[in-house]
Amino acid sequence: MALDRPLRSVLYIPGSKPRALDKARGLPVDAVIFDLEDAVSLEEKESARATLADALAEGGYGPRLKIVRINGFDTEWGRDDAQAAKDMGADAILLPKVNSPADLDALAEITGDTPLWAMMETPLGMINAPAIAAHAKLQGMVMGTNDLAKELQTRFRPDRLPLQTGLGLCLLAAKAHGCAIVDGVYNAFKDEDGLKIECDQGRDMGFDGKTLIHPAQVDIANAAFSPSEDEIDLARRQITAFEEVEASGQGVAVVDGRIVENLHIVTARETLAKADAIAAMAKG
């Protein structure tokens, strides 16, 4: 289930906090994960459903993708969350700690045709990533790098080397099956330099965007996962050169001393399409 839209910035918002839910309406994010899981205290698990349902019914989130993260089915709240989320009018429902397609099957029995997203945050989930990505109702994957690091018992490294196997497996699975995939959070929300490094790494790897824990992180993520002016200019020049050679029926297209082949044109057109989609979202 392909998702053809920008997902540069995906911000977690507690489903139990009316002020945060309201603030999200004015933030320049591409998607919001309305969280009923980790961001909600045990005492507020029940009431958060009604608080979130009221906010979504009120609307005002514009073109932002609206994703509701429920509690897992291994908790006392998961199934009731799923039933409530189905009726909230969200664009998708996000299930934590997906280990296999069977987890998504169980959710789909309740949520019907609503698109599903999967939190990829366990070793078993990494191993089963291809089968999870192939699920008929799956639209996207979210890397849960904090939980994955805990399960792997890794040490923190700025280069995230201990997580690379898991990140790579999920990326390959998502790309193979046409799913969206967004990178995990960066915990030090005041460390702009560190966030930029991690965003650039995720973008270079092929992620569609990054999950965020604070509005202060939005601008950096949006910039990192947007085509740069240089990339847009190169894409246009590649397309022009290639089309001119095609029209003449002779020669080889060359731009900046590099041969331009059909595969480069596919990428160039995707770059321009992404830039256009980002511009359209900015207009609301």
NUKOLLUM-403400 format. One record per residue (C-alpha): residue number from 1; residue in one letter; chain; y, z, x. Coordinates in Angstrom, 3 decimals. Each point is the difference from the previous one (the first is absolute). Layout:
<sites>
<pos=NUM&code=A&unit=A&yy=Y&zz=Z&xx=X>
...
</sites>
This chain:
<sites>
<pos=1&code=M&unit=A&yy=0.000&zz=0.000&xx=0.000>
<pos=2&code=A&unit=A&yy=2.937&zz=-1.280&xx=2.046>
<pos=3&code=L&unit=A&yy=3.439&zz=1.589&xx=-0.269>
<pos=4&code=D&unit=A&yy=2.766&zz=-2.448&xx=0.860>
<pos=5&code=R&unit=A&yy=3.057&zz=2.230&xx=0.426>
<pos=6&code=P&unit=A&yy=1.745&zz=2.045&xx=2.716>
<pos=7&code=L&unit=A&yy=-1.495&zz=3.393&xx=0.800>
<pos=8&code=R&unit=A&yy=2.082&zz=0.912&xx=3.047>
<pos=9&code=S&unit=A&yy=0.802&zz=3.531&xx=-1.125>
<pos=10&code=V&unit=A&yy=-2.342&zz=2.042&xx=-2.210>
<pos=11&code=L&unit=A&yy=1.457&zz=3.449&xx=-0.681>
<pos=12&code=Y&unit=A&yy=-1.973&zz=3.028&xx=-1.184>
<pos=13&code=I&unit=A&yy=1.784&zz=1.902&xx=-2.778>
<pos=14&code=P&unit=A&yy=-1.350&zz=3.279&xx=-1.485>
<pos=15&code=G&unit=A&yy=-0.907&zz=-0.571&xx=-3.637>
<pos=16&code=S&unit=A&yy=1.047&zz=3.565&xx=-0.784>
<pos=17&code=K&unit=A&yy=3.646&zz=-0.229&xx=1.138>
<pos=18&code=P&unit=A&yy=2.418&zz=-1.505&xx=-2.564>
<pos=19&code=R&unit=A&yy=2.858&zz=-0.214&xx=2.518>
<pos=20&code=A&unit=A&yy=-2.115&zz=-1.908&xx=2.515>
<pos=21&code=L&unit=A&yy=-1.323&zz=-2.281&xx=-2.744>
<pos=22&code=D&unit=A&yy=3.550&zz=-0.779&xx=-1.023>
<pos=23&code=K&unit=A&yy=1.215&zz=-0.569&xx=3.559>
<pos=24&code=A&unit=A&yy=-2.752&zz=-2.570&xx=0.579>
<pos=25&code=R&unit=A&yy=1.640&zz=-2.274&xx=-2.583>
<pos=26&code=G&unit=A&yy=2.859&zz=-0.677&xx=2.407>
<pos=27&code=L&unit=A&yy=-1.833&zz=-0.302&xx=3.311>
<pos=28&code=P&unit=A&yy=-0.461&zz=-3.428&xx=1.663>
<pos=29&code=V&unit=A&yy=-3.801&zz=0.338&xx=0.178>
<pos=30&code=D&unit=A&yy=-2.498&zz=-2.717&xx=-0.863>
<pos=31&code=A&unit=A&yy=-2.493&zz=2.389&xx=-1.576>
<pos=32&code=V&unit=A&yy=-0.323&zz=3.623&xx=-1.077>
<pos=33&code=I&unit=A&yy=-3.154&zz=2.088&xx=0.066>
<pos=34&code=F&unit=A&yy=0.481&zz=2.585&xx=-2.730>
<pos=35&code=D&unit=A&yy=-2.190&zz=2.775&xx=1.337>
<pos=36&code=L&unit=A&yy=-2.096&zz=2.359&xx=-2.095>
<pos=37&code=E&unit=A&yy=-2.131&zz=1.010&xx=2.994>
<pos=38&code=D&unit=A&yy=1.183&zz=1.474&xx=3.317>
<pos=39&code=A&unit=A&yy=3.688&zz=0.254&xx=-0.919>
<pos=40&code=V&unit=A&yy=-0.683&zz=2.124&xx=-3.102>
<pos=41&code=S&unit=A&yy=-0.843&zz=3.714&xx=0.149>
<pos=42&code=L&unit=A&yy=-3.080&zz=1.341&xx=-1.759>
<pos=43&code=E&unit=A&yy=2.166&zz=1.771&xx=-2.554>
<pos=44&code=E&unit=A&yy=1.723&zz=-3.263&xx=-0.963>
<pos=45&code=K&unit=A&yy=-3.023&zz=-2.325&xx=-0.172>
<pos=46&code=E&unit=A&yy=-0.161&zz=0.048&xx=-3.791>
<pos=47&code=S&unit=A&yy=3.728&zz=-0.144&xx=-0.735>
<pos=48&code=A&unit=A&yy=0.628&zz=-2.729&xx=2.588>
<pos=49&code=R&unit=A&yy=-1.797&zz=-2.547&xx=-2.197>
<pos=50&code=A&unit=A&yy=2.485&zz=0.495&xx=-2.829>
<pos=51&code=T&unit=A&yy=2.976&zz=0.062&xx=2.370>
<pos=52&code=L&unit=A&yy=-1.051&zz=-3.282&xx=1.576>
<pos=53&code=A&unit=A&yy=-0.871&zz=-1.618&xx=-3.320>
<pos=54&code=D&unit=A&yy=3.504&zz=0.816&xx=-1.307>
<pos=55&code=A&unit=A&yy=1.636&zz=-1.489&xx=3.112>
<pos=56&code=L&unit=A&yy=-2.004&zz=-3.229&xx=-0.198>
<pos=57&code=A&unit=A&yy=0.651&zz=-0.276&xx=-3.734>
<pos=58&code=E&unit=A&yy=3.726&zz=0.309&xx=0.696>
<pos=59&code=G&unit=A&yy=-0.285&zz=-2.844&xx=2.509>
<pos=60&code=G&unit=A&yy=2.796&zz=-1.117&xx=2.274>
<pos=61&code=Y&unit=A&yy=-2.179&zz=-0.767&xx=3.027>
<pos=62&code=G&unit=A&yy=0.883&zz=-3.684&xx=-0.051>
<pos=63&code=P&unit=A&yy=-2.165&zz=-2.352&xx=2.065>
<pos=64&code=R&unit=A&yy=-1.646&zz=2.796&xx=1.983>
<pos=65&code=L&unit=A&yy=-3.798&zz=0.073&xx=-0.195>
<pos=66&code=K&unit=A&yy=-0.988&zz=3.191&xx=-1.823>
<pos=67&code=I&unit=A&yy=-3.228&zz=1.587&xx=1.280>
<pos=68&code=V&unit=A&yy=-1.381&zz=3.324&xx=-1.268>
<pos=69&code=R&unit=A&yy=-2.176&zz=1.967&xx=2.428>
<pos=70&code=I&unit=A&yy=-2.402&zz=2.223&xx=-1.893>
<pos=71&code=N&unit=A&yy=-2.160&zz=2.844&xx=1.226>
<pos=72&code=G&unit=A&yy=-3.538&zz=-0.837&xx=1.064>
<pos=73&code=F&unit=A&yy=-2.920&zz=0.179&xx=-2.386>
<pos=74&code=D&unit=A&yy=-1.414&zz=2.818&xx=2.121>
<pos=75&code=T&unit=A&yy=2.781&zz=2.224&xx=-1.379>
<pos=76&code=E&unit=A&yy=0.490&zz=1.483&xx=-3.450>
<pos=77&code=W&unit=A&yy=3.089&zz=-2.166&xx=-0.588>
<pos=78&code=G&unit=A&yy=-1.186&zz=-3.468&xx=1.021>
<pos=79&code=R&unit=A&yy=-1.442&zz=-1.330&xx=-3.245>
<pos=80&code=D&unit=A&yy=2.843&zz=1.337&xx=-2.149>
<pos=81&code=D&unit=A&yy=2.477&zz=-1.483&xx=2.496>
<pos=82&code=A&unit=A&yy=-1.719&zz=-3.377&xx=-0.300>
<pos=83&code=Q&unit=A&yy=0.138&zz=0.041&xx=-3.790>
<pos=84&code=A&unit=A&yy=3.665&zz=1.036&xx=0.038>
<pos=85&code=A&unit=A&yy=0.931&zz=-2.551&xx=2.664>
<pos=86&code=K&unit=A&yy=-1.604&zz=-2.800&xx=-2.011>
<pos=87&code=D&unit=A&yy=2.517&zz=0.621&xx=-2.776>
<pos=88&code=M&unit=A&yy=3.092&zz=0.374&xx=2.207>
<pos=89&code=G&unit=A&yy=0.713&zz=-3.701&xx=0.384>
<pos=90&code=A&unit=A&yy=-0.255&zz=0.083&xx=3.786>
<pos=91&code=D&unit=A&yy=-0.792&zz=-3.175&xx=1.924>
<pos=92&code=A&unit=A&yy=-3.012&zz=1.542&xx=1.755>
<pos=93&code=I&unit=A&yy=-2.000&zz=3.197&xx=0.455>
<pos=94&code=L&unit=A&yy=-0.764&zz=1.321&xx=3.484>
<pos=95&code=L&unit=A&yy=-3.214&zz=1.930&xx=0.625>
<pos=96&code=P&unit=A&yy=-0.222&zz=2.400&xx=2.974>
<pos=97&code=K&unit=A&yy=-2.829&zz=0.043&xx=2.549>
<pos=98&code=V&unit=A&yy=-1.825&zz=-3.110&xx=-1.121>
<pos=99&code=N&unit=A&yy=-3.372&zz=-0.032&xx=1.761>
<pos=100&code=S&unit=A&yy=-1.702&zz=-2.913&xx=-1.763>
<pos=101&code=P&unit=A&yy=0.425&zz=-2.501&xx=-2.857>
<pos=102&code=A&unit=A&yy=-1.794&zz=2.485&xx=-2.260>
<pos=103&code=D&unit=A&yy=3.083&zz=2.237&xx=0.122>
<pos=104&code=L&unit=A&yy=2.104&zz=-2.849&xx=-1.351>
<pos=105&code=D&unit=A&yy=-2.639&zz=-0.795&xx=-2.622>
<pos=106&code=A&unit=A&yy=0.243&zz=3.554&xx=-1.304>
<pos=107&code=L&unit=A&yy=3.769&zz=-0.251&xx=-0.225>
<pos=108&code=A&unit=A&yy=-0.094&zz=-3.428&xx=-1.666>
<pos=109&code=E&unit=A&yy=-2.241&zz=1.392&xx=-2.750>
<pos=110&code=I&unit=A&yy=3.010&zz=2.042&xx=-1.092>
<pos=111&code=T&unit=A&yy=2.934&zz=-2.222&xx=0.957>
<pos=112&code=G&unit=A&yy=-1.357&zz=-3.337&xx=-1.215>
<pos=113&code=D&unit=A&yy=1.998&zz=-3.011&xx=1.140>
<pos=114&code=T&unit=A&yy=2.693&zz=1.952&xx=1.843>
<pos=115&code=P&unit=A&yy=0.113&zz=-1.157&xx=3.655>
<pos=116&code=L&unit=A&yy=-1.356&zz=2.515&xx=2.491>
<pos=117&code=W&unit=A&yy=1.052&zz=1.007&xx=3.498>
<pos=118&code=A&unit=A&yy=-2.132&zz=1.925&xx=2.493>
<pos=119&code=M&unit=A&yy=0.986&zz=2.716&xx=2.455>
<pos=120&code=M&unit=A&yy=-1.890&zz=-0.809&xx=3.205>
<pos=121&code=E&unit=A&yy=-0.250&zz=3.328&xx=1.808>
<pos=122&code=T&unit=A&yy=-3.623&zz=0.889&xx=0.738>
<pos=123&code=P&unit=A&yy=-2.511&zz=-1.184&xx=2.613>
<pos=124&code=L&unit=A&yy=-2.309&zz=-1.210&xx=-2.792>
<pos=125&code=G&unit=A&yy=2.880&zz=-1.912&xx=-1.524>
<pos=126&code=M&unit=A&yy=0.597&zz=-1.750&xx=3.311>
<pos=127&code=I&unit=A&yy=-3.655&zz=-1.010&xx=0.260>
<pos=128&code=N&unit=A&yy=-0.032&zz=-1.272&xx=-3.594>
<pos=129&code=A&unit=A&yy=3.424&zz=-1.660&xx=0.121>
<pos=130&code=P&unit=A&yy=-1.296&zz=-3.563&xx=-0.575>
<pos=131&code=A&unit=A&yy=-1.902&zz=0.993&xx=-3.148>
<pos=132&code=I&unit=A&yy=2.955&zz=2.029&xx=-1.283>
<pos=133&code=A&unit=A&yy=2.430&zz=-2.868&xx=0.595>
<pos=134&code=A&unit=A&yy=-2.316&zz=-2.342&xx=-1.901>
<pos=135&code=H&unit=A&yy=0.149&zz=2.084&xx=-3.200>
<pos=136&code=A&unit=A&yy=1.116&zz=-2.160&xx=-2.916>
<pos=137&code=K&unit=A&yy=2.728&zz=2.391&xx=-1.140>
<pos=138&code=L&unit=A&yy=1.368&zz=0.932&xx=3.426>
<pos=139&code=Q&unit=A&yy=3.533&zz=-1.182&xx=0.677>
<pos=140&code=G&unit=A&yy=0.897&zz=1.925&xx=3.126>
<pos=141&code=M&unit=A&yy=-0.933&zz=2.525&xx=2.664>
<pos=142&code=V&unit=A&yy=2.057&zz=2.899&xx=1.343>
<pos=143&code=M&unit=A&yy=-0.842&zz=1.473&xx=3.388>
<pos=144&code=G&unit=A&yy=-0.247&zz=3.782&xx=-0.135>
<pos=145&code=T&unit=A&yy=0.445&zz=0.539&xx=3.705>
<pos=146&code=N&unit=A&yy=0.567&zz=3.766&xx=-0.178>
<pos=147&code=D&unit=A&yy=-3.318&zz=0.638&xx=-1.724>
<pos=148&code=L&unit=A&yy=-1.768&zz=-2.547&xx=2.172>
<pos=149&code=A&unit=A&yy=1.276&zz=1.687&xx=3.165>
<pos=150&code=K&unit=A&yy=-1.205&zz=3.349&xx=-1.333>
<pos=151&code=E&unit=A&yy=-3.455&zz=-1.386&xx=-0.794>
<pos=152&code=L&unit=A&yy=-0.270&zz=-1.649&xx=3.415>
<pos=153&code=Q&unit=A&yy=1.290&zz=3.138&xx=1.768>
<pos=154&code=T&unit=A&yy=2.411&zz=-2.088&xx=2.049>
<pos=155&code=R&unit=A&yy=3.012&zz=1.029&xx=2.010>
<pos=156&code=F&unit=A&yy=3.384&zz=-1.488&xx=-0.852>
<pos=157&code=R&unit=A&yy=1.026&zz=-2.926&xx=2.198>
<pos=158&code=P&unit=A&yy=3.105&zz=-2.134&xx=-0.517>
<pos=159&code=D&unit=A&yy=-2.114&zz=-3.139&xx=0.457>
<pos=160&code=R&unit=A&yy=-2.487&zz=1.202&xx=-2.673>
<pos=161&code=L&unit=A&yy=-2.882&zz=-1.154&xx=2.169>
<pos=162&code=P&unit=A&yy=-2.525&zz=2.384&xx=-1.654>
<pos=163&code=L&unit=A&yy=0.754&zz=-1.585&xx=-3.389>
<pos=164&code=Q&unit=A&yy=-0.109&zz=-3.630&xx=1.071>
<pos=165&code=T&unit=A&yy=-3.620&zz=-0.597&xx=-0.975>
<pos=166&code=G&unit=A&yy=0.579&zz=1.239&xx=-3.542>
<pos=167&code=L&unit=A&yy=3.314&zz=-1.797&xx=-0.377>
<pos=168&code=G&unit=A&yy=-1.557&zz=-3.221&xx=1.256>
<pos=169&code=L&unit=A&yy=-3.055&zz=0.196&xx=-2.246>
<pos=170&code=C&unit=A&yy=2.142&zz=0.479&xx=-3.096>
<pos=171&code=L&unit=A&yy=2.399&zz=-2.758&xx=1.031>
<pos=172&code=L&unit=A&yy=-2.845&zz=-2.454&xx=0.473>
<pos=173&code=A&unit=A&yy=-1.503&zz=0.939&xx=-3.357>
<pos=174&code=A&unit=A&yy=3.308&zz=-0.283&xx=-1.856>
<pos=175&code=K&unit=A&yy=0.875&zz=-3.356&xx=1.548>
<pos=176&code=A&unit=A&yy=-3.492&zz=-1.354&xx=-0.650>
<pos=177&code=H&unit=A&yy=0.233&zz=0.815&xx=-3.703>
<pos=178&code=G&unit=A&yy=3.692&zz=-0.633&xx=-0.643>
<pos=179&code=C&unit=A&yy=0.979&zz=3.633&xx=-0.587>
<pos=180&code=A&unit=A&yy=3.329&zz=1.529&xx=0.870>
<pos=181&code=I&unit=A&yy=-0.168&zz=2.664&xx=2.708>
<pos=182&code=V&unit=A&yy=2.661&zz=2.501&xx=1.062>
<pos=183&code=D&unit=A&yy=0.040&zz=2.235&xx=3.050>
<pos=184&code=G&unit=A&yy=-0.115&zz=3.800&xx=0.004>
<pos=185&code=V&unit=A&yy=2.947&zz=2.380&xx=0.099>
<pos=186&code=Y&unit=A&yy=2.027&zz=1.109&xx=3.005>
<pos=187&code=N&unit=A&yy=0.308&zz=3.768&xx=-0.274>
<pos=188&code=A&unit=A&yy=3.093&zz=0.665&xx=2.153>
<pos=189&code=F&unit=A&yy=2.493&zz=-1.324&xx=-2.549>
<pos=190&code=K&unit=A&yy=3.016&zz=0.831&xx=2.180>
<pos=191&code=D&unit=A&yy=-1.384&zz=-1.940&xx=2.980>
<pos=192&code=E&unit=A&yy=1.444&zz=-3.451&xx=-0.619>
<pos=193&code=D&unit=A&yy=-1.030&zz=-1.408&xx=3.369>
<pos=194&code=G&unit=A&yy=-3.614&zz=1.074&xx=-0.465>
<pos=195&code=L&unit=A&yy=-0.054&zz=-1.389&xx=-3.520>
<pos=196&code=K&unit=A&yy=1.301&zz=-3.351&xx=1.178>
<pos=197&code=I&unit=A&yy=-2.663&zz=-0.207&xx=2.715>
<pos=198&code=E&unit=A&yy=-2.759&zz=0.739&xx=-2.505>
<pos=199&code=C&unit=A&yy=1.440&zz=-2.432&xx=-2.583>
<pos=200&code=D&unit=A&yy=0.186&zz=-2.740&xx=2.626>
<pos=201&code=Q&unit=A&yy=-3.585&zz=0.712&xx=1.014>
<pos=202&code=G&unit=A&yy=-1.173&zz=-0.206&xx=-3.605>
<pos=203&code=R&unit=A&yy=1.909&zz=-3.210&xx=-0.605>
<pos=204&code=D&unit=A&yy=-1.405&zz=-1.567&xx=3.176>
<pos=205&code=M&unit=A&yy=-3.516&zz=0.954&xx=-1.114>
<pos=206&code=G&unit=A&yy=0.467&zz=-1.705&xx=-3.350>
<pos=207&code=F&unit=A&yy=0.748&zz=2.780&xx=-2.482>
<pos=208&code=D&unit=A&yy=2.129&zz=-0.962&xx=-2.996>
<pos=209&code=G&unit=A&yy=2.128&zz=3.130&xx=0.237>
<pos=210&code=K&unit=A&yy=-0.001&zz=3.742&xx=0.581>
<pos=211&code=T&unit=A&yy=-0.386&zz=3.045&xx=-2.184>
<pos=212&code=L&unit=A&yy=2.901&zz=2.417&xx=0.341>
<pos=213&code=I&unit=A&yy=0.550&zz=3.694&xx=-0.677>
<pos=214&code=H&unit=A&yy=3.816&zz=0.110&xx=-0.007>
<pos=215&code=P&unit=A&yy=2.807&zz=-2.285&xx=-1.217>
<pos=216&code=A&unit=A&yy=1.546&zz=0.148&xx=3.487>
<pos=217&code=Q&unit=A&yy=-2.893&zz=-2.151&xx=1.234>
<pos=218&code=V&unit=A&yy=0.565&zz=-2.900&xx=-2.412>
<pos=219&code=D&unit=A&yy=2.532&zz=-2.079&xx=1.915>
<pos=220&code=I&unit=A&yy=-2.040&zz=-0.014&xx=3.211>
<pos=221&code=A&unit=A&yy=-3.173&zz=-1.052&xx=-1.817>
<pos=222&code=N&unit=A&yy=1.803&zz=-2.711&xx=-1.955>
<pos=223&code=A&unit=A&yy=1.475&zz=-1.440&xx=3.180>
<pos=224&code=A&unit=A&yy=-3.281&zz=0.110&xx=1.926>
<pos=225&code=F&unit=A&yy=-2.022&zz=-1.793&xx=-2.666>
<pos=226&code=S&unit=A&yy=2.640&zz=-2.599&xx=-0.892>
<pos=227&code=P&unit=A&yy=0.123&zz=-3.373&xx=1.765>
<pos=228&code=S&unit=A&yy=2.771&zz=0.092&xx=2.610>
<pos=229&code=E&unit=A&yy=2.765&zz=-2.597&xx=0.085>
<pos=230&code=D&unit=A&yy=-1.616&zz=-1.498&xx=3.094>
<pos=231&code=E&unit=A&yy=-3.360&zz=-0.266&xx=-1.787>
<pos=232&code=I&unit=A&yy=1.613&zz=-1.650&xx=-3.018>
<pos=233&code=D&unit=A&yy=1.878&zz=-2.454&xx=2.212>
<pos=234&code=L&unit=A&yy=-3.143&zz=-0.874&xx=1.945>
<pos=235&code=A&unit=A&yy=-1.979&zz=-0.501&xx=-3.221>
<pos=236&code=R&unit=A&yy=2.585&zz=-2.444&xx=-1.325>
<pos=237&code=R&unit=A&yy=0.126&zz=-1.961&xx=3.248>
<pos=238&code=Q&unit=A&yy=-3.793&zz=-0.169&xx=0.201>
<pos=239&code=I&unit=A&yy=-0.257&zz=-1.366&xx=-3.528>
<pos=240&code=T&unit=A&yy=2.729&zz=-2.571&xx=0.647>
<pos=241&code=A&unit=A&yy=-1.579&zz=-1.206&xx=3.252>
<pos=242&code=F&unit=A&yy=-3.464&zz=-0.205&xx=-1.521>
<pos=243&code=E&unit=A&yy=1.183&zz=-1.909&xx=-3.065>
<pos=244&code=E&unit=A&yy=1.939&zz=-2.459&xx=2.144>
<pos=245&code=V&unit=A&yy=-3.089&zz=-0.775&xx=2.085>
<pos=246&code=E&unit=A&yy=-2.134&zz=-0.342&xx=-3.131>
<pos=247&code=A&unit=A&yy=2.498&zz=-2.417&xx=-1.526>
<pos=248&code=S&unit=A&yy=0.117&zz=-2.168&xx=3.117>
<pos=249&code=G&unit=A&yy=-3.764&zz=0.043&xx=0.419>
<pos=250&code=Q&unit=A&yy=0.168&zz=0.388&xx=3.739>
<pos=251&code=G&unit=A&yy=0.470&zz=2.612&xx=2.699>
<pos=252&code=V&unit=A&yy=-0.523&zz=3.757&xx=0.010>
<pos=253&code=A&unit=A&yy=2.436&zz=2.563&xx=-1.382>
<pos=254&code=V&unit=A&yy=1.480&zz=2.204&xx=2.698>
<pos=255&code=V&unit=A&yy=2.417&zz=2.913&xx=-0.484>
<pos=256&code=D&unit=A&yy=1.335&zz=2.090&xx=2.884>
<pos=257&code=G&unit=A&yy=-2.535&zz=-1.601&xx=2.316>
<pos=258&code=R&unit=A&yy=-2.980&zz=0.924&xx=-2.180>
<pos=259&code=I&unit=A&yy=-2.210&zz=-2.324&xx=-2.010>
<pos=260&code=V&unit=A&yy=0.245&zz=0.536&xx=-3.753>
<pos=261&code=E&unit=A&yy=-3.239&zz=-0.450&xx=-1.925>
<pos=262&code=N&unit=A&yy=-0.846&zz=0.324&xx=-3.680>
<pos=263&code=L&unit=A&yy=-0.995&zz=3.660&xx=0.385>
<pos=264&code=H&unit=A&yy=3.491&zz=0.776&xx=1.300>
<pos=265&code=I&unit=A&yy=1.499&zz=-1.682&xx=-3.056>
<pos=266&code=V&unit=A&yy=-2.097&zz=2.169&xx=-2.304>
<pos=267&code=T&unit=A&yy=1.391&zz=3.090&xx=1.743>
<pos=268&code=A&unit=A&yy=3.533&zz=-1.424&xx=-0.038>
<pos=269&code=R&unit=A&yy=-0.112&zz=-0.617&xx=-3.737>
<pos=270&code=E&unit=A&yy=-1.371&zz=3.498&xx=-0.581>
<pos=271&code=T&unit=A&yy=2.889&zz=1.411&xx=2.048>
<pos=272&code=L&unit=A&yy=2.584&zz=-1.837&xx=-2.097>
<pos=273&code=A&unit=A&yy=-1.733&zz=0.960&xx=-3.245>
<pos=274&code=K&unit=A&yy=0.035&zz=3.664&xx=1.036>
<pos=275&code=A&unit=A&yy=3.695&zz=-0.190&xx=0.878>
<pos=276&code=D&unit=A&yy=0.730&zz=-1.539&xx=-3.404>
<pos=277&code=A&unit=A&yy=-2.038&zz=2.680&xx=-1.793>
<pos=278&code=I&unit=A&yy=1.844&zz=2.773&xx=1.847>
<pos=279&code=A&unit=A&yy=3.342&zz=-1.554&xx=-0.933>
<pos=280&code=A&unit=A&yy=-1.088&zz=-0.235&xx=-3.635>
<pos=281&code=M&unit=A&yy=-1.016&zz=3.681&xx=-0.056>
<pos=282&code=A&unit=A&yy=3.354&zz=1.012&xx=1.485>
<pos=283&code=K&unit=A&yy=1.698&zz=-1.623&xx=-2.976>
<pos=284&code=G&unit=A&yy=-2.112&zz=2.156&xx=-2.301>
</sites>
